[in-house]
Amino acid sequence: SSGINAEYGEIIKSRILFTVHCHPHLQPNFTLPHTKDRMMKAALLCFALLFVGLCIGFEDVLGDGPGYYYYCTGNCTDIVTPTKRGIVFMGGGTDVDNAYKWMIKQSGGGNFVVLRADGTDAYNPYIYAMGGIHSVTTLIVNTTEGANDPFVNQIIQGAEALFFAGGDQYKYYSIWGGTDLQKSVQQVINNNVTVGGTSAGMEILGSYLYTAEYGSVVSSQALKNPYNKYITFGQPLFLIPNVEHVITDMHFFQRTRMGRLVTFLARLMEQTPEVEINKNLYSNEIKINAQSGDPLVRGIACDEQTALLVDENGNGIVIGQTAGSDHVAYLVKPTQSPTVCEKKVPLVFDKISVYRVPQGGTFNIVNWQGSGGTLYYLDASNGALNSTQPNGGIS
């Protein structure tokens, strides 16, 4: 394929010329041979229609341009449906089917767009097979040129549901930041569309962004040195209602990440990254003091195969890919400033509240209250965490 208008194939049989243009604004065309053999003509027609069905019905559009790849499944013409605002925080690992079904419902059955910087279009058949959706599009945007492409931004602006795949959050930050793609996503958010993300895609949903520019920090490193070189923050890519002051984390229990999230909160309470709000880009302005830090900072984290679905009023429910209570979300909030948060010195940080919400439990991220979960507290000292849970569990 050499572009979004690329011809995808020619089938030449005797005097048949069959060409499909896989693009929503182009119609497939084919020419049957001049033959009096009705059986042959019928067979050739069926073959042609089958090929059209494979292209149009299942993988309607395939294409690429400078810095992007484009895949669309379903009816790839634009449609406008009534949408509801919401957020899906997904912790990585195996995808949570019911989270996508919820997004489809929130979208009113419109156009579901998946954004990523690398990978494949595997989400297309997976989501489309759930039914009730007009189309599913994957855009793989891996350069700033692609992020500024008018066609890419036209597709994003037409989304009724928007999802960020896993991958590398620093790619998202370094490639998409300051581009038209960033503006288009913000426009979609401002239009009350549900957005979601898994793994690195969840990481970029907060109002603070852990970029992992030089690599991923582990809890033991972070607790022993809150200014470890692997702890890097950046400006938020997007401003999503109800997640002001929030930083996210994922693969949480599986990768023992409570210690690093606690350290992130300590750092952000001490001094937030410099955040410049472009009034032309965002409809609402968040004022952050880069010198004194953010006393309201808090964290949202999810285990793998776990999703926290949050509606327009901030009401969230935890769901998992399988039955049971092993799928957990964590709502983490400091109750006081860190005592010691210095370079190359172990973090000292007391009474961090954690609300642990298993599958089926609920939590409102606006008033920061939940039900069906467990409240406990953590202290950080000597490079480790101590818990008030009866079993001493950190997470």
Salt bridges, closest charged atoms under 4 A:
GLU7 OE2 - HIS21 NE2 3.51
ASP118 OD2 - LYS171 NZ 2.87
ASP249 OD1 - ARG257 NH1 3.77
ASP249 OD1 - ARG260 NH2 2.80
GLU285 OE1 - LYS279 NZ 3.99
ASP294 OD2 - HIS245 ND1 2.74
GLU304 OE2 - HIS251 ND1 2.84
